[in-house]
Amino acid sequence: MFKKILVPIDGSEESRTIVRWAAGLARANKAEITLLSVIDPEEFRIVESTAIGPFSTDAPTEVIAEFVEKRKVELETEVETLRATGLAVGVIAIDGTPAETIAAEAKKLDADLIAMSTRRESALARGILGSVTDRVLHSTTTPLLILQP
C-alpha cells in the first residue's frame, strides 16, 4: 500500500512520536522512510530583528546552514537505530517554509504518505498562528497520517 513515507520532524519530542508509528507502517508495507527536518529562516529573521532592530531583513545564511547541518547529524543518529532494524531510511535537512517545503518534498520524493505529529495547541493559538500540520493538509494531495501526542 505505502512504499515511500515522509516523516517531518521539527526537533521537538512531540514531532518524534510519529517515528515509531511510521516505522511500523514501513515494516508492514516494506516501505522506505525519509525523515525530513525543515529549518525555517523566518524564525531567524524574527530573532535577529528583535536583537538588532527592525531593519534587518535577511537571516544570516551561514547560521541557517549550521542549523541545517546540525539537524542532519541529529537525524542521522536517530536513523541508525531504525536502519539496525532493517528499515530503509533516508534523511533530508533543508531550510524553507515548513508547510510548503514538506508538501514540495513529498511531491519530489513521490511519497505515498506523510506521517507527522501535531502539537497540542489551543484552538485560539491554531487560529491566530496557524498550524504547520493544517497548512500541509491543505497544500498537498498526498495522504496524511496525523498523530496528536
N, C-alpha and C positions, 0 to 999 in steps of 0.2 A: 504494500500500500504506500508507505513512505520510503523513499530511497535517499533523500537529502533533507536533513533537518538543520535549520539555522537557529542557534540559541544565542540571543543577545544578552550580554552580561554587562552591567554598569559598574561593577566593582563592589556593590553592596552585598551583604549576606542575603537579603531578600531576593536579589536577582539570581543568586547561585542556587536557590532551592529548586529551580526548574531543571537543573542539570541532571539530577537523579531520574526524574521523570523522562526526560529526553533520552537518556541512556537506556532506560528500559524499553522505550519505543524502538530505539535503534537496534537493540539486540533482537527484539521480536520480529522486526522487519528486515534485518540485515542491512540497515541503512547506515550512512555516514553522517556524522555530526560536524558542524562547523560552529565553534564558539566565536562570537563577534563582540568586540568592545568598541564603542564609538566615543571618542573624546570630543566634547562639544566646545569649539573655540569661543563661543559666546560666553560661556562661563568664565573664561579667562579675561575677556573684554570687560565683563562686569566687575570682576575683582580688580583689574588694572585701573579702570576708570574710578573706582572707589578709592584706590590708593593714591593715584596721582592727579585726579581731576577728570572732568567730563570731556576733555578734548582729545583723548586717546581713542582711536577707532580700530586699531589693529592689535590683535593679540600677538605677543612675541612668538614667532614661528618656531624658534629653537626650543622654547619652553614646552610648546604643544608637542613637538617631535619627541622630546624627552619623555613626556607623559605617555605618548602612544607606545614608545619602546618599552617603558616600564610596565605598562598594562600587558603588552605582548608577552613579556617574560613571566608575569604573574599567571597568565592564561596557559603558557607552556607548562608550567609546574602542575597546574590542575589537569591538563591534558594527559600528562604522563600516567596518572592514576587510571584514567579512562582507557588509554591505549593498553595498559597492562592487563585489562580485562578482555582484550581482543577487539575493541571497537576501533573503527577508522574515524579519526578525529583530526580536524584542521583548526587553525587559529587565524583570525583576522583582527588586527587592531588598526583603527583608522580614525582620522578626525573628520568631523562633519556634524550636521544637524542630525540628532539621533533618529527620529522617526523616519525622515526621508532617506537617511543612509541605510537603515535597516531594510526598508522596502526595496531600495535600489540593489543592495547586496543579495537579497532573496531572489530578485529577478536575475541578477548576474549569475548567481550560482545555480539557477533553475531549481530552487528549493521547493520541496513538496509541502513543507510545514515550517512555520515559525513558532518556536516554543519559547514563551517568555513569561516572567513573573511580573506582577503589578504590585505596587506598594499599597499599603492600607492608608490611603489618603481620604480625607473627608470629601463629601460632595462639593462643599464650598471651595476647597483647595483645587479639586479637579476642574471645577467650573471656571475659576479665576486663572489658574496657572496652566490648565490643560494637563493631559497625561500622555506620556510617550506611547504607552500601550494603546490608548484611544486613537491617537494620530496614526499609528501603524495600522490599526484595524481599518481606518477609513482611507488609507492610501495604498493598499495592496490588494491583489486578488488571491494571494497565497493564503491558504487556511492558517488560522492561528490556534495554538493551544495556549491558553492563558491560565496561569496559576496565581491565586491570591494566597500568599503565605499566612 
